C-alpha cells in the first residue's frame, strides 16, 4: 500500500534508501526491533520503511507542516547533489548550491530522527516553563508599551500559541544553520569506493560517523552512500591520508560497526549476508546525539549560576 505523503514523514529519505535496492527484487532488507524486543528482518521497498506519522507537523495543526515546506524540498535538492558522488572520474565537480544542499542533508540526518524531535519537544517545554536569563534579557530589550511588564507574564499568556511554531522553527533553524553548514562546506570531500571488499556497506536511521565536533583539528564525517561507496569529509588532508591507510575491509568494518551500533529503529542492507553482525551490534552505542548534547547544554544554561 502506498504511503500518504502528507502524513508519512521519512526520517530516512526514500532517495537515499534506493541506493540499497538491488535488481531484480527492487527491495532492500529492513532490520527492526519489534514489539517483543527481538530484531527481525523483512524485505521492503524504500517507501515502506524509515518513516513515522507526522514527525514534522504541529500537534495542533496551527502551522504548516515542516515536511511540505522544508524537509521534502531539502531532500529533493540533496538527491540532486548526491548524483555528483555517482559520477565517474577522480574529481567531484560541485556547484555551490549542490554543496550547500549536501551539507544541509548531513545536518538533517543528525537531527530529523523521531527521537530527536521528541527530545526537542521536551527542550521547548522546559524553555516554555523555565525562562533562561538570556531569554528574559531579550524580552526586556524588545519590550514595548502595551506588552506585559515581565517576560514571565508574557510567557504565561502566549506560550501555548507559539510553542508548536517555535518547535518547528528550531528544528528547521538547526538543520539549516548557516554557520555549521559553512564549516561542512569548507571541509575536503571525497568518496571511497569499497566494492572490492569482503563485505558491503550497511546503513541505518543514524548513518553519520563523525568526530565529537567538526571544529577539532582532525574532524571528519563519513556516511555510507551505497553498498560500495562511502562519503568522507575532513578538515585536514592528513586526516584523509590516515583514513586512506586503512584497507578496504578495515574501512568497511569500522563504518558498518558505527552505523549499526548507532541505530535506534532501523538497519538497512542490500541482502541478508551480514545478519549475524547486525543482530550482534544493533543499537549498542550509548553515544549522545547532537540533540541530547543540546539538551544538556540548555540544562546547564538554565541552572542557577553559583555566586562569584
N, C-alpha and C positions, 0 to 999 in steps of 0.2 A: 504494500500500500504506500502510495506517495505521501511524503510529509507535507504538512501545511506550512508553507514558508513563513507565514506571519506569526506562527506560534512555536515552531520547532527551530530553535536557535542553535546552530552548530558551533560549539566551542572548539572543536577540531574540524576545520573547514573542509568542505567536500573537495575543493580543488586540490588540497594537499593530500587527502587520503587517496585520491585517484591514482597517485603515483605508486601505491602498493597493490593496485589491481592488476592481475595477470590474465591475459587471454589464455584459453577461451572462456574461462569461468566468469570473467567480469565481476569478480568478487575478491574480497580480502578476508583475512581471519581476524575477528574481534575476540580478544580475551577480556573477560569482565568478571568482577567479583559479584556473585549472585546473592540473592536474599539469604541463602543458607550459609553465606560467607565463603563458599567454595568458588574457585576460579575455573570457569569453563569456557571453551572456545565455541564460536559459531561463525559460519560463513555469511557474509552480508555485503551489500553494496555500500558505497561511500555515503549515500544519503540516508542509509538506515542505521547509522551509528554516530557517536560523537556529538550528540545534541541533547538538549533538555528543553523543557517548556518555558517560554517567556523569560529567559535569563536576563535579557537586556530591555525589558519593558517595565514600566512603572506599575507597582502593585495596584494602584488605584486608577490606572489609565489616564492620569492627569496630564501626562506629557507624551510626545511622540516616542515610539519605540526606538531605542538606540540601534536595534538590528536593522531597521529600514533606513535610518538617517545616517548611520556611520559604519557599522560592522560589515554589512553586505557590500557597500561601495568600497570600503577599505580592502576587503578580501578580493574583490574584482581587480583592483589595482595590483595587489600582491601576486595574484595569479599571473598577471601580465609580466610582472617583474621576474617571477620565477623562471619564465621561459629563457631568460638570459643564461641561467645555470645549465640549461639543457643544450645550449648551442655548442657545436664543435669548435675546437681551437683552444690554444693555451691562454688567451686573454679574454676577460669578461668585459664586454662593451656596454657600459651603463649610461643611461641618461640620468640627469639629476632627479626628475620625478620618480623614475623607477627605483633609484637607490633609496629615496625617502620612503617610498611605498614598502620596500622590503624591511627597512628599519622599523617602520610602524608595525608591520606584521610580527617581527620578532618581539616587540614590546607587547603586542596583543596576546601572544602566546604565553607571556609571563603573568597576565592579569585577567584574562577573559574566562577562566575556568569557573564553573558554578561555585566551587568552594571559595574562590577569591571574591566573587560577587557577594556571597554571604558574609565573608569577613569584612568587606567594605560596608555592607549594610550595618553591621554591628558598630563599625567605626563611626559611621554617620550618626547612629543612635546615641553613642557616647558623646559626640560633639554637640548633639542637639540638647542634651541634658547637662553636659559639663563643659561650659564655655572655657576656652583657654584664655590666658592673659592677652595673648596676641589678638584673639577674636574680639575681646572686649575693647581693646585699644583701637582696633579697626572701626568698631561701631562708633566710638567716640569721635574719631576723625571724620566720619561720614554723617554724623548726626546733623539733622536739620530741624527747624521749628516744626512742631506738629508730630514729630516722632516720639515714641516713648522715651522717657528720660534715661532708662537703663537698658543695657543690652539684654539683661535677663528678662525684663518685662517684654521687650520686643520679641525675643525668642519664644516666650510662652504664648504670645498672640499669633505667631506666624509659622512656627516650626512644622506643623502638620502640612501646611500648604506647600512649603518649599522643600520638604525632606526628600521626596522622590525625585524632584528636579535636581537637587544637589547630588544625590547618589549617582545618577546617570551622567551628570556633568563631570563629577570627579573621575568616574571611570574613563570617560572619553578623554578628559584632560591628561590623565596619567598615561594612557596609551599613546596619545598624540603630543606628548611632551616634547617641545622643540629642543630643549637643552639636551635631553638624553638622546633624542633622535640624531642631533648633530654629532654627538660623540660616537654613536654607532656608525654613522655615515663616514666619519673620519678614520675608522679602522680600515685595515687592509683586508680585503675579501678574496676568498678563493674557494675552489671546490676540489675535494679529494675524491678520486674515482677508486672505488674499492671492489669492483666487480670481480676481480680475480681472487678474492679472499675465500676462506673456508666457509664463512657464514655471511648471510645478508644482513643489512641494517634493519632494525626494528624501529617502530615509533610508538608514541603514546599520547595521552592527553596532556603530558608535560614533557615535550620533546627537546627543550632547550638545555644544553650542557654549557655551563659557564663558570667563571670565577665569581667570588662573592660580589664584586663590583666591577664596573667597566672602567674605573679610574685607576686601578692599580697598574703597576708597571707591566706586568706580564698578563694583563687581562686578555681573555679570549671568549668567544662564543662559538659553539658548534651545534649543529642541528641536522638530523638526517633529512635529506631531500627526497630520496628514493631508496629502494633496497641496495643501490650500488653507488650512491653519491651522498657526500656529507658537506654541508656548508661550514666554512671556517672563517671567522673574523678575529683579527689580532690587533693589538696596539703596536707591537714591535715585530719586525721581521725575524728577530732572534727567537721569539716565541713560536712563530710558524715553523722555523727550522727544527726546533725541538719536537714539535708535533710530527713533522715530516720524517723525523728519525725513527718513529715507530713503524713497525712492519704493518702491512695491511691488516693482518689478523689481529694485531695488538690494538690498532686504532678502532676497528670494528668492535672488539671486545669491550674496550673502555666506553665507547659511546653507547653500545647496547646496554651495558650494565647500568649506567646512569639513567638512561631513558626509561628502562623497566623499573628500576628502584624508585624513581620519582613518580611513577604512575599512581593515580588515585582511583580512577574508574576504568580506564581502558589501556590495553596494549594492543598494537596492530602489527600484523605480519602478512607477508605475501603468501605464506604457506605454514604448515604445522611442524616444520623441521626442527624448530628451536623451542618446542613446547615445554620440555623439562626445564630449560633455562628460565623461561618466562614464569613458570609456576614457582620456581625456587626463589625468584628475586622480585616478584611483583609487589610494588608498594613498600619495599623495605626501608626506604630512606626516611629519615626524620629531619632532613634539612629544612629550615624555614623558607617559605616562599617570599617573594617580594612583598606581597600584600601583608603577610604576617610580620615582616620586618617593619613595614609602615605602621601597622597597628601598635607594635612595641614602641616605636619612636613616638607616636602620638600619645601613648600612655605615659611615657617619660615626660613629655612636654606638659601634660596635664597635672603631673604630680606636683605637690607643693614644693617650692624651692626652699632649700634649707637656708637658714639665716647666715648671712656673711659673717 
